[in-house]
Amino acid sequence: MMKIRKKIVAYAMVAVLSLQSASISKAAVYIDYGLQSKNATVSEVSGFSDKWATIIKNAIKSWNNSGAGVKVAQSANPVSTLEVNSYADSWYGLTQILQLDNGYISKAGIKINHRTISGDASNFNRFAQSTVAHEIGHLYWLADNPVESPAGYDMSLMNHGRNRNKIYEPQVFDVSNVKRKYSSKAAYDISDSMTDDTVNYISVDEPEYNKASKFVKAADILVSGTVAAQETKMLETGTDKEKMPYTIYKIEVKDKYKGDCSSTIYAKRLGGKIDGRDNILSGAADINVGESYVFALKDYGNGDYGFVNTTQSAMALKKSSIYEYGGINRKDVLALADTASVRRMAADEKIYGTEKELKKASDVVVIGEVIDYSYEVIEDNLYTIWKVKADRVEKGKEKSEIIYIKTLGGRKDTLISLVENMTKIECGNSYKFYLKDYGTDYYGLTNYSESIIKLRVVTIID
């Protein structure tokens, strides 16, 4: 027996047969902070793997042999710690400036994300070395994305759009910039703004996309909506339970293009002001309460959403039809979301004609609310998996309050496939489902044309 809730839900059947259906890359070569000396020290990495220890040594060696005139060494008392872990975020590497002494870096922290590198690298050693060497470059004043054009992404180790499987050492462009920066003291004098000890600076090495199709594919969730509120919190990021500052945005969703069906989403991004200290994320697109954006998000499970990247994942919905974000623009992203090609399928199935015969043919008949969905490829076919909170079971022995129903069709990148004559299912609505039990994790429909009946719900609070 299911729990009796403190409200009476009355259902009226409705006969429905319908078809389911800031400029980011900054051209600046230098950031406003760096080491006063050309000598840098980073911590040794222990307890993760010998493979990573070798990768880090190779990244250090690549700088020492680059001709830039710098010397990087590992030390027990380093200027910058260097950690390898698995972090629930989209970046590959991160450098956090923790302390400035007269404006120059005196304390920093480098983090390397084993999880994302393992998932995206085709040549793990080179990809990983590229990330470590990139983060060391920030200690020597080098800015992210010094070359904006996609055609020039591989000119610099510091470009987010570089091929990390090929560009894993400082390039001629990077070496020249470091040499120029240290050619005279005047060249790297710091600005007054860099003397504020209440500010931390964060730079991330992360995926960047020069094609809207790749960007849309990378997003687990793509929605447009308005920022209703924001709050900065210290959140655990790695398996060692370390915490970092994140700003959490409450997004009231207007249009849903891909993924989550909730009307309100909470998404986190590194940075924000907390405990009197402002943590500034380099290159981050502005996100303001009361304004609307197209959001591209990653789903880390349990309702934990992050951004696909720092610079392209919040596209302002303003009057202009085109807003550039690196190699892509908002217009192209929405065009892919709105004009996805539709493939219609016809189901060859038995039609029962009456509710009595349909119910007799079904293993389970359940009334419930659709609360979530996802897409899954099963035996080379694309299915939508509907998560349903069951309110009442009219046939069968199902005792769980949450059941999962699979229907043929769904969305994959920019392709929508659907079965003709199937009632459209939407999150937040209630339906009566006639189901077959195939002994798997998912129920199937008894047939597509008769087995989904949309219900009009009238709630009476007692």
N, C-alpha and C positions, 0 to 999 in steps of 0.2 A: 504493500500500500504506500502511496506517496503521501507526503506531508500535506495536511490541509492548511492552506494559507489563509491569512486574515482578510481576505477579500473574495468576493464572489465574482467569477468571470463568466459572463454570458456570451455565447457565440451565436452569431447568425450567419448561415451559409450564404455565400455569394457565388453565383455561377460565373466563373471566369475561365475563359480559354483564350490565352494570349501567347505571343512569342516571348521566350526568355531573351530575353535579350541583355647690388653695387657692382659695377664692373669688377669682375673677380680677379683676374690675373694682373697683378701690378707689375709694370715694366721696370720698376726700380731695381737696381742691381744689389743695393745694400739695405739692410735693416738699420735701425738707429742704435744698436747696441752690439757689443762684441768684446773679445778679449783684448786687453791693452798689449799683451805680449803675444808673440807668435808661437809661444810654447803652450800647449794644452795638455791637461791630464784628465783621464777618465778612469773610472773604477774597473776592476776586473770583474768578469761575470763568472760566478761559480754556481753549481747546483742545478744548472739547466741542461746543458749538454756540451760535450767536447766539440761537437760540430759548430755550435754557436760561438764558442771561444775562438775557434779557428777563423770563422767569418769576421768576427770583430777585429782580430789581429790583422787580417787581410785588408779590412777597411782602413785601419790606422796606417798600415804600410802604404796603401795607395795615396794617402795624403803626404806622408813623409817622403815618398819618391816622386811626387808630382812636379817638383820644380818650383812650388809656390814659396819655398823658404820657410815652411812651418815645421814644427816638431810636435807630434802627438805621442804621448806615452801613457801607459797604465800605471796607476798609483794607488796606494792604500789610503791616501788622503787627497783625493782628486778635487779639481774644480767642478767637474761634472760627474755625477753618478751615471751608470749605464745599466739599465735593467732590461731583461728579456722576459716577457710574460704573455699570457693570452688575455687580451682586453676586450670587453664588450663594446667595441666602437669600430668605426669604419677605417680609421687611419692605420698606416703601416708603421710609422714612427712619429715620435713627438719630442720636442725640446721645450722645456719649461725653464725660464730664467727666474731663479728664486731670489737672487740678491745681486744688487749693483753696488759697487764700491767706487764712489766718485763718478758714477755713470758707466763704469766698465763691469763686465761680468766677473763676479767673484764666486758665485754659486749657481749651478744649473743642474738639471736632471734630464737625462735622455731615456726614453722608453721605446722599446721595440716590440711590435705586436706580432707574436709568433702565429696567432690564429689567422689573421688576414693574409699574411705573407704565405703561409702554407696553403691557403685556399686559392690564391690568385697567381702564384708563381709557376711558370713553366720550367724555369731553371732556378731552383730554390737558392743555391749558393750565391749566384750573381744577384738575384732579386734582393736577397737579404743583405748582401754587402752594399748594394746600391742604397738601401734604406739607412744603414748605419753611417755610411760615408756622407750621405745627404745631411743627416742630423749634425755630424761634426762640422759640416760647412757653416751651419748657423753660428757656431762659436767664433767663426772668423768673419762675421758681419754679413754673410751672404744671404740674400733675400730669396723667398720662394718665387717661382715663376718670373725670372728676369727676362725671359723671351716669350712674348705673348702668342706669336703665330704658331699654329700646330705644325707648320712646316719646319719650325726651328726648335721644337720641343727637345730633340736629342742633342742640341748644342750644349746643354747644361745639365749637370748632375742635380741642380736645384729646381728643375722644372717638374711639376707634378704630372705632366703629360708625357714624360720621357718613357722610353721602353726600358724598364728596369732590368729586363733580362739581357740587355745589351749595354746599357749605360750604367756602369757600376763603379766607376772611378771618376775623380775630378777631370773635367774636360779642359781643353785649352782655354775656353772662355772663362771657366771658373778660376783656373790658375792665374790668368791675367788679372782678374778682378781682385783676388787676394793680394797679389804683388802690388797692385796699384794702391790698395787700401793702406798697406803698411809702408809705402814708399816715403812718406813723411808723416810726422806727428799730426800736422794740421789736417791731413787727409782723413784721420779717424778721430778727431776731436768730437766729443759727444755734445748733444744739445741739452739745454737746461731741463727739458721735459724728461730726460732719462735719469735725472737724479732723484726722482720721487721714489722713496722706499716703500710706498704703499701700493705699488703696482707690480704684478707679475706678468711676464710676456710668454705666450705659448705659441709655438709654430708646429704644424703637423705636416707630415709627408703622407699624402693620401691619393686615392684614385681621382683622376680628372678626365672628363669626356669631351671629345671634339665632334661627336655625332649624337644627335638627339635620340636616335634609335638605341644606341648603346646605353645612354643615360636612362631611358625609360626601362630598358631591360634590367639594369642594375638595381632599380627601386623595387622593394617589396610592396611599398604603399605609395600611391600617387594620388594626391587630393588637392583641391583648392579650398581655402578657408580663411577665416579671420582669427588673428591672435587675440584671445579674450583676456589673458593674464600671463604673467611670467614670474618665476621664482628661482633663485639660485640656491642650490644645495650641494653639500659634499656627498658624493655617491661613490660606492665601491665600483672599481673598474676592472680589476684583475683577480686572478685566483688567490692572490695573497691578501685580499680584502683591503688593499690600499684605497684611500679615498682621494678624489679630485673634484674641483669645482665644476659644476654643470648648471647651465640655465635650462629650466624646464618650461616649455611653452605649452599653454593650453590652447588648442586649436579647435574652433567651432567649424565643422566641415560643411562646405556648401555643395561641392561636386566631388564625386568619387570616381576615379578612373581605374584604379588598380588596388587590390588588396583590401584592407580593413573596412568594415562596413559601419563602424561606430559613428555617431553624430558628433562626438567629442573625442579628440585624440591628444595625448600628452607626449611630446617629443623632446629629447634632451640634446644639448649641444655644449661642448666644452666652453668654459669661460663664464664670466659674470662677477659681480661684486658680492663679497661675503666677508663678514667679520672685519669690515673696514678696509679690505684689500681688494683691488680691482684686478681681475685676471683677464687680460686682453688677448683674444684669439686672433692671430695675424691673418689678414685677408678675409675675415668673416663678413658675409653679406649682412647688411642691417636687417634686423627683425624687430618691429615696433608694435606694441599693444595697440589694437584698434585698426591696424592695417591688414590687408589681405594679400595672400601669396599662393603660389603653387608650391606645394611641399613634396619633396621626394625623400622617402624615409626607408630605413632598414628595420626589420623586425628581429629583435634579439630574444624573443620569447617572453611569455608572462606579461604581455602588455608593455614591454620595455622597448621603446622606439627611439632610434637615433637617426641622424641625417646621413644621406648617401655620401656627402662630403661637405666641407665647410663652406665652399664658395659658390656652388651651383644649386644647392638644394632648397633655397627659399627665393623664388622668383616673384618679384613684386608685381601685383595686379594693378597697374596704373593705366592711364589713358593711352600712352604710346603702345602701338601694336607689337613693337619689337624691343626687347631688352636683352642685351648681350650678356652672356655669362660664360666667359672663356670661349670655347669653340662652338657653343650652342646658344640658342635664344629661346625665350619663352614661347614664342609663336610656333616654332617647330615642335616643341615638346607637347603643346596642347593640340596641335594638328595630329600628332601621332595618337594622343589619348582619345581625341574626339572622332577621328575618322578611321578607326581600326576596321580592317576588312572583316566581313561577316561571312561565315560559312554555315549554311543551313543544312541540317540533316533531317531525313524523314525516317521515323521508326516503323519498322515492319513488325506489328504486334497485334495481339488479340484485343478486340474491343468487346467489353462486357455489356454495355448498354444500360444496366440498372445497378443501383448502389448495392443491392442484395447480392448480385452475382459477383461484383467487384470485391465486396467484403469477403465473400466465400473463398475467392481465389487468393486473397491476401493472407500472409502469415501474421502480420501485425498491422493494427490500425491505431494511429496515435494523433492526438491534437496537441500542438505546441507552437512555441514562438521561435523563429529563426534568429539566433543571436550572433552568428559568425559564419564565415565561409573561407575556404581555401581551394587552391587548384592542385591537382595531382595527376601525373601520368601513370596509368595502370595498364599493363600489357599493351603498350604503344598507343593507347587511347587517352585523350584528355578528359578528365572528370572534374566536376565541382563537388566539393565535400561540404555539405551543409551541417552546421552545428545547431541542434535543435534542443531547446529546453521543453521537455514533455510535461504538459499539464494534466493530460488524461489519456489513459490507454483503453481503447474500446475493444481491442482484440489482441490476444497474445499474452506473453508472460514477461514482457519487458518491465524491469523494476528500476532501472536507472533513470534519474531525472534528466540526464544529458545523453542524447543519442546522435549518431552521425548517419547522414543519408547521402549517397552518391548519385549524381545525375550526369549523364553523358553530356559533354560540352563544357565550355568555360572560356577563360581568357589566357592567352599566352603571348606575351609581348604585345604586338599590335594586331593579333588575330583573335576574333571572337567566333566561337563555334557554338551553335545551339540547335536543339531539336524542335522542329516545327510542331505546333499544336500542344506544346507543353505550357502549362500555366507559369507565368513569370514569378519567380521566388525573390523576395526582397527581405533584407535584414529588418528586424523590428516588427514584421508582420506575423500573424498567426495563421496556421493552415491545418487542414486535416489531411494526413498522409496515409495512403494505402501502400503497404510495403511488403517486400519479399525478404526473407531471412536466408542469406546464403552462407551463414556460418562464418563470416569474416567480421572485420571491425566496422564495416559499413552495411547498412541496409540499402536495398535497391527498390525502385518503384515497381509496383505491380504492372503498370504500363504508363506511358508518358502522357497520353491524352486525357485520362480520367482520374489519375491517382493523386492529384494535388487540388485541393479545394480551398480557396482563400476564405478566411473568416473575418467578419466584422466584429470587433471586440468591444463590448460595453463593460466597463469596470465599475463596480459599486463597492465603495469602501464602507465596511460595517463599523 
